[in-house]
Amino acid sequence: MRLVSVFCICMTLVLVASAALADPNNMGQKPWSYPGGGARSVYTEVEPNDACPGQQIACGDDINPAYLAAGEQDWSTFSATAGDQINIRTYSIDGGSVDTYLELFANDCATMLASNDDGGGNLFSFIQNYVAPYTGVYNIKVRGYSGTSAGNYGLELRCTVPPPPAENDTCGGAIDIPRCSAGSLSGDLTTYRNDYDPITGCTGYNALGKDAVYKMDLQAGDQVTFTFVQPNWDASLYAVTDCVNLDCVDGADAGVTGDPETISFTAASAGTYYIILDTYGTDTGGPWSADYTVYCPAPEACCFDDGSCQMLMADECRRMAGHPQGNGTNCDGVHCDVVPNENTTWGQIKSNYR
């Protein structure tokens, strides 16, 4: 902190105005861009602000100019609504670069919610797209990365209402993948929410990130292979038959950031199977790609001990105590032997050998 006289404040304003005239396109500053758009309210730093709560600001405001002395911390306080995406950035106001460190605290001034060191470039900081967990007061602390960090900076605060999640954010809006098909998918989990967590029983790990859902209506014996990749996050992938209890069919989370995850399973019974594309890290998720194959075995000849034949899926044939004759077979081209038992008639035996 530093005490300034009215004369210094006036001189600062004159210098800022002169700089703007000399550089009308603000080439010395990072170009202004923010998805919220609209006008900004700009306030100079108000001292003292070295304790929480600090200077009162609102979403959409800038503090400019501000000064960070060696070893000090500058606090500001604002209000946000639960679900808002909070963006806080420090930036250069004079072409200089002070090594800032940003921290976001809850209304108790003690619980740290987020922090960042150099996300803003050139040693400046950027807390990006932090989702407000409650409606109420939040507190920002700007400090130097080290005890000797000092210099002028600007502070930018923006809050936006995120777009609603996509339809397939939950199982209720799951997108269909056709049976007996193969293909590729792609998307972006950035605007999705964290709706599902397989705990550890399906993948071996929690999955606390954002997730999207696809579904397949399968028949018994259908074979599914699904590979999911998130280049910038640690992917988690699992298939379930129940989105409430997350009854696991298969799951995979063997790799780390950028590694593909693959599940492969055979449908045990006819029904709807949900494929959930998730991430390991809390509230993480971004662009992704996937490849899938749904192989549908064809019915084949199934011989029964009485010498009869039906066209059935192999698994169904076995469940009915029959004998599958192999892929591509049909009842017109196979001979089913009678296996005699106490109920077998002589006529059946003679018919079998004609």
C-alpha positions as CSV (number, residue, x, y, z in Angstrom):
1,M,0.0,0.0,0.0
2,R,1.0,3.6,-0.3
3,L,-0.5,7.0,0.6
4,V,-1.0,9.4,-2.2
5,S,-1.9,13.0,-2.1
6,V,-4.6,14.7,-4.2
7,F,-1.8,16.1,-6.3
8,C,-0.5,12.6,-7.1
9,I,-3.9,11.4,-7.9
10,C,-4.4,14.2,-10.3
11,M,-1.0,13.7,-11.9
12,T,-1.8,10.0,-12.3
13,L,-5.0,10.8,-14.1
14,V,-3.2,13.2,-16.4
15,L,-0.6,10.7,-17.2
16,V,-3.2,8.0,-17.9
17,A,-5.1,10.4,-20.2
18,S,-1.9,11.4,-22.0
19,A,-1.0,7.8,-22.6
20,A,-4.4,7.1,-24.0
21,L,-4.0,10.0,-26.4
22,A,-0.5,8.9,-27.4
23,D,-1.7,5.3,-27.9
24,P,-5.4,5.6,-29.0
25,N,-5.5,1.9,-29.9
26,N,-4.3,0.8,-26.5
27,M,-1.5,-1.1,-28.2
28,G,0.4,-1.3,-24.9
29,Q,-2.4,-3.3,-23.2
30,K,-4.0,-6.7,-23.8
31,P,-6.9,-6.2,-26.3
32,W,-10.2,-6.0,-24.5
33,S,-12.3,-9.0,-25.1
34,Y,-14.8,-10.8,-22.9
35,P,-17.9,-12.8,-23.8
36,G,-20.1,-10.7,-21.5
37,G,-19.5,-7.6,-23.6
38,G,-20.9,-4.2,-22.6
39,A,-19.5,-1.2,-20.9
40,R,-17.0,-1.4,-18.0
41,S,-16.9,0.6,-14.7
42,V,-13.4,1.5,-13.9
43,Y,-12.3,2.6,-10.4
44,T,-8.9,3.6,-9.0
45,E,-7.6,1.5,-6.1
46,V,-8.9,2.7,-2.7
47,E,-6.6,2.3,0.3
48,P,-6.5,0.9,2.9
49,N,-7.3,-2.5,1.3
50,D,-4.8,-4.8,2.9
51,A,-7.3,-6.8,4.9
52,C,-10.5,-8.7,4.0
53,P,-13.0,-7.5,3.1
54,G,-11.4,-4.9,0.9
55,Q,-12.5,-2.5,-1.7
56,Q,-16.1,-3.0,-2.8
57,I,-16.6,-3.7,-6.5
58,A,-19.1,-5.5,-8.7
59,C,-19.1,-8.0,-11.6
60,G,-18.1,-6.0,-14.7
61,D,-15.7,-3.6,-12.8
62,D,-12.0,-2.9,-13.2
63,I,-9.7,-1.5,-10.6
64,N,-7.3,0.6,-12.6
65,P,-4.7,1.8,-11.7
66,A,-3.7,-0.3,-8.7
67,Y,-0.3,-0.6,-7.1
68,L,1.2,-3.7,-5.3
69,A,4.0,-2.9,-2.9
70,A,6.6,-5.5,-2.0
71,G,5.2,-7.8,0.6
72,E,1.6,-6.4,0.6
73,Q,-1.7,-7.8,-0.4
74,D,-4.7,-6.0,-2.0
75,W,-8.2,-7.2,-1.2
76,S,-11.5,-6.5,-3.0
77,T,-15.0,-7.9,-2.3
78,F,-18.0,-8.6,-4.6
79,S,-21.2,-10.5,-4.9
80,A,-22.1,-13.3,-7.4
81,T,-25.0,-15.7,-8.0
82,A,-24.7,-19.4,-7.7
83,G,-23.8,-20.9,-11.1
84,D,-22.1,-17.7,-12.4
85,Q,-18.8,-18.3,-14.2
86,I,-16.3,-16.0,-12.4
87,N,-13.3,-14.6,-14.3
88,I,-10.7,-12.6,-12.5
89,R,-7.6,-11.2,-14.3
90,T,-4.7,-9.0,-13.5
91,Y,-3.1,-7.1,-16.4
92,S,-0.5,-4.5,-17.3
93,I,-1.5,-0.8,-17.3
94,D,1.9,0.7,-18.2
95,G,3.7,-1.9,-20.3
96,G,5.3,-3.2,-17.1
97,S,5.0,-6.6,-15.6
98,V,4.6,-7.3,-11.9
99,D,4.5,-11.0,-10.9
100,T,1.0,-11.3,-9.3
101,Y,-0.7,-14.2,-7.6
102,L,-4.5,-14.3,-7.5
103,E,-6.6,-16.0,-4.8
104,L,-10.4,-16.2,-4.5
105,F,-11.9,-16.6,-1.0
106,A,-15.4,-17.4,0.3
107,N,-17.4,-14.9,2.4
108,D,-15.5,-16.0,5.5
109,C,-12.3,-14.5,4.1
110,A,-10.5,-17.8,5.1
111,T,-11.8,-20.5,2.7
112,M,-9.8,-20.4,-0.5
113,L,-11.9,-21.4,-3.5
114,A,-9.5,-20.9,-6.4
115,S,-6.0,-19.5,-7.2
116,N,-3.7,-18.8,-10.1
117,D,-0.2,-17.6,-10.7
118,D,0.7,-17.0,-14.3
119,G,-2.5,-17.8,-16.3
120,G,-2.8,-14.2,-17.5
121,G,0.5,-14.2,-19.4
122,N,3.6,-12.1,-18.7
123,L,3.6,-13.1,-15.0
124,F,0.0,-11.8,-14.6
125,S,-2.8,-14.1,-13.2
126,F,-6.1,-15.4,-14.4
127,I,-8.8,-17.3,-12.5
128,Q,-10.9,-18.5,-15.4
129,N,-14.5,-19.8,-15.5
130,Y,-14.8,-20.6,-11.8
131,V,-18.4,-21.6,-11.1
132,A,-19.8,-19.8,-8.1
133,P,-21.0,-22.5,-5.6
134,Y,-23.4,-20.2,-3.7
135,T,-25.2,-16.8,-4.0
136,G,-23.4,-14.3,-1.8
137,V,-20.1,-12.5,-1.1
138,Y,-16.7,-13.5,-2.5
139,N,-13.3,-11.9,-1.8
140,I,-10.3,-11.4,-4.1
141,K,-6.7,-11.2,-2.8
142,V,-3.9,-10.0,-5.1
143,R,-0.4,-10.6,-3.8
144,G,3.1,-10.8,-5.2
145,Y,4.4,-14.2,-6.1
146,S,7.5,-13.4,-4.0
147,G,8.1,-10.9,-1.2
148,T,9.9,-8.6,-3.6
149,S,7.2,-8.5,-6.4
150,A,6.0,-4.9,-6.8
151,G,4.5,-2.6,-9.5
152,N,1.4,-1.2,-11.1
153,Y,-1.4,-3.5,-12.4
154,G,-5.1,-3.6,-13.3
155,L,-7.7,-5.9,-11.9
156,E,-10.6,-7.1,-14.1
157,L,-13.7,-8.9,-12.7
158,R,-16.3,-10.5,-14.9
159,C,-19.3,-12.8,-14.1
160,T,-21.3,-14.5,-16.8
161,V,-24.3,-16.8,-16.7
162,P,-23.2,-20.0,-18.4
163,P,-25.3,-21.4,-21.3
164,P,-27.6,-24.3,-20.3
165,P,-26.1,-27.7,-20.7
166,A,-26.7,-29.7,-23.9
167,E,-29.6,-32.1,-24.1
168,N,-27.5,-35.1,-23.5
169,D,-26.0,-33.7,-20.2
170,T,-28.1,-36.4,-18.5
171,C,-29.5,-39.9,-19.4
172,G,-32.9,-38.3,-19.9
173,G,-31.6,-36.6,-23.0
174,A,-29.1,-39.2,-24.1
175,I,-28.3,-39.3,-27.8
176,D,-29.0,-42.5,-29.7
177,I,-26.3,-44.6,-31.3
178,P,-27.9,-46.9,-33.8
179,R,-27.6,-50.6,-33.3
180,C,-25.4,-52.5,-35.7
181,S,-23.4,-49.4,-36.7
182,A,-19.9,-48.0,-36.5
183,G,-18.7,-44.4,-36.6
184,S,-16.9,-41.5,-34.9
185,L,-18.3,-38.8,-32.5
186,S,-16.9,-35.5,-31.2
187,G,-18.0,-32.8,-28.8
188,D,-17.0,-30.4,-26.0
189,L,-17.8,-30.9,-22.3
190,T,-17.1,-27.3,-21.4
191,T,-20.7,-26.3,-20.9
192,Y,-21.8,-29.7,-19.4
193,R,-22.2,-30.5,-15.7
194,N,-21.1,-33.1,-13.3
195,D,-24.1,-35.4,-13.0
196,Y,-22.6,-38.9,-12.6
197,D,-19.8,-40.5,-10.6
198,P,-19.2,-44.2,-11.0
199,I,-17.4,-44.2,-7.6
200,T,-14.7,-46.9,-7.7
201,G,-16.7,-50.0,-8.6
202,C,-16.8,-49.4,-12.4
203,T,-13.6,-47.7,-13.3
204,G,-11.5,-48.0,-10.1
205,Y,-11.7,-44.2,-9.6
206,N,-14.2,-41.4,-9.0
207,A,-15.1,-39.3,-12.0
208,L,-16.0,-35.8,-10.7
209,G,-15.8,-34.0,-14.0
210,K,-18.4,-32.9,-16.6
211,D,-20.2,-35.7,-18.4
212,A,-22.2,-36.5,-21.6
213,V,-24.5,-39.4,-22.2
214,Y,-25.2,-41.6,-25.3
215,K,-27.4,-44.7,-25.4
216,M,-27.8,-47.9,-27.4
217,D,-30.8,-50.2,-27.6
218,L,-29.2,-53.6,-27.9
219,Q,-30.2,-57.2,-28.3
220,A,-28.6,-60.0,-26.3
221,G,-25.3,-60.9,-27.9
222,D,-24.6,-57.5,-29.4
223,Q,-20.9,-56.6,-29.0
224,V,-19.9,-53.0,-28.3
225,T,-16.5,-51.3,-28.4
226,F,-16.2,-47.6,-27.5
227,T,-13.0,-45.5,-27.4
228,F,-13.0,-42.1,-25.8
229,V,-10.3,-39.4,-25.9
230,Q,-9.9,-36.0,-24.2
231,P,-6.7,-34.4,-25.3
232,N,-6.5,-31.9,-22.4
233,W,-8.1,-33.9,-19.5
234,D,-8.1,-37.3,-17.9
235,A,-10.9,-39.2,-19.5
236,S,-13.2,-41.6,-17.7
237,L,-15.6,-43.9,-19.6
238,Y,-18.3,-46.3,-18.4
239,A,-21.4,-48.2,-19.6
240,V,-24.4,-48.7,-17.3
241,T,-27.9,-50.1,-17.6
242,D,-29.4,-47.8,-14.8
243,C,-28.6,-44.1,-14.5
244,V,-29.8,-43.9,-10.9
245,N,-27.8,-46.7,-9.4
246,L,-25.2,-46.7,-12.2
247,D,-25.3,-50.4,-12.5
248,C,-22.0,-51.0,-14.2
249,V,-21.5,-53.0,-17.4
250,D,-18.0,-52.0,-18.1
251,G,-15.7,-49.0,-17.3
252,A,-12.2,-47.7,-18.0
253,D,-9.9,-45.1,-16.4
254,A,-6.5,-46.6,-16.8
255,G,-4.7,-43.7,-18.4
256,V,-4.0,-40.0,-17.6
257,T,-4.4,-36.8,-19.4
258,G,-4.7,-37.3,-23.2
259,D,-4.8,-41.1,-23.0
260,P,-7.6,-43.0,-24.8
261,E,-10.0,-45.0,-22.7
262,T,-11.8,-48.1,-24.2
263,I,-14.6,-50.3,-23.0
264,S,-15.7,-53.5,-24.7
265,F,-18.7,-55.6,-23.7
266,T,-21.3,-58.0,-24.9
267,A,-24.9,-57.3,-24.1
268,A,-26.1,-59.9,-21.7
269,S,-29.8,-59.2,-22.4
270,A,-31.9,-57.0,-24.6
271,G,-32.4,-53.4,-23.3
272,T,-31.0,-49.9,-23.2
273,Y,-27.3,-49.4,-22.4
274,Y,-26.0,-45.9,-21.5
275,I,-22.5,-44.8,-22.4
276,I,-21.2,-42.0,-20.1
277,L,-18.3,-39.8,-21.2
278,D,-16.8,-38.4,-18.1
279,T,-13.6,-36.9,-16.6
280,Y,-11.6,-37.7,-13.5
281,G,-10.8,-34.2,-12.3
282,T,-13.4,-32.1,-10.5
283,D,-15.4,-30.0,-12.9
284,T,-13.0,-30.6,-15.7
285,G,-13.8,-31.4,-19.3
286,G,-13.3,-30.0,-22.8
287,P,-13.1,-31.1,-26.5
288,W,-13.2,-34.8,-27.1
289,S,-13.5,-37.5,-29.8
290,A,-14.7,-41.1,-29.9
291,D,-14.9,-44.1,-32.1
292,Y,-17.4,-46.9,-31.7
293,T,-18.5,-50.2,-33.2
294,V,-21.8,-52.0,-32.4
295,Y,-21.5,-55.5,-33.9
296,C,-24.7,-57.4,-34.2
297,P,-24.2,-61.2,-34.7
298,A,-26.6,-62.7,-37.1
299,P,-29.0,-65.5,-36.1
300,E,-27.6,-69.0,-36.8
301,A,-28.9,-72.5,-37.0
302,C,-29.6,-73.9,-33.5
303,C,-30.1,-77.7,-33.2
304,F,-32.0,-79.3,-30.4
305,D,-31.8,-82.8,-29.1
306,D,-35.1,-83.8,-30.6
307,G,-33.6,-83.1,-34.1
308,S,-35.4,-79.8,-34.6
309,C,-33.8,-76.5,-35.7
310,Q,-34.5,-72.8,-35.1
311,M,-32.7,-69.7,-36.2
312,L,-31.4,-68.1,-33.0
313,M,-28.6,-66.0,-31.6
314,A,-25.9,-68.2,-30.3
315,D,-26.3,-67.1,-26.6
316,E,-30.1,-67.6,-26.8
317,C,-29.6,-71.0,-28.4
318,R,-27.4,-72.1,-25.5
319,R,-29.9,-70.7,-22.9
320,M,-32.5,-72.9,-24.5
321,A,-30.3,-76.0,-24.3
322,G,-29.6,-76.0,-28.0
323,H,-26.4,-76.4,-30.0
324,P,-25.3,-73.3,-32.1
325,Q,-24.1,-74.4,-35.6
326,G,-21.9,-71.4,-36.3
327,N,-22.0,-68.0,-38.0
328,G,-23.7,-68.0,-41.4
329,T,-25.5,-71.4,-40.9
330,N,-29.2,-71.8,-41.5
331,C,-31.7,-74.6,-40.8
332,D,-32.1,-75.4,-44.5
333,G,-28.4,-76.3,-44.7
334,V,-27.7,-78.3,-41.5
335,H,-28.7,-81.7,-40.2
336,C,-29.7,-81.8,-36.5
337,D,-29.1,-85.3,-35.0
338,V,-31.6,-86.7,-32.5
339,V,-30.0,-87.3,-29.1
340,P,-32.1,-90.2,-27.7
341,N,-33.5,-90.0,-24.2
342,E,-36.3,-91.7,-22.3
343,N,-38.9,-89.7,-24.2
344,T,-37.5,-90.2,-27.7
345,T,-39.8,-92.2,-30.0
346,W,-38.6,-94.8,-32.6
347,G,-40.2,-92.6,-35.3
348,Q,-37.9,-89.7,-34.4
349,I,-34.9,-91.9,-34.5
350,K,-35.8,-93.4,-38.0
351,S,-36.6,-89.9,-39.3
352,N,-33.2,-88.7,-38.2
353,Y,-31.4,-91.2,-40.4
354,R,-33.3,-90.8,-43.6
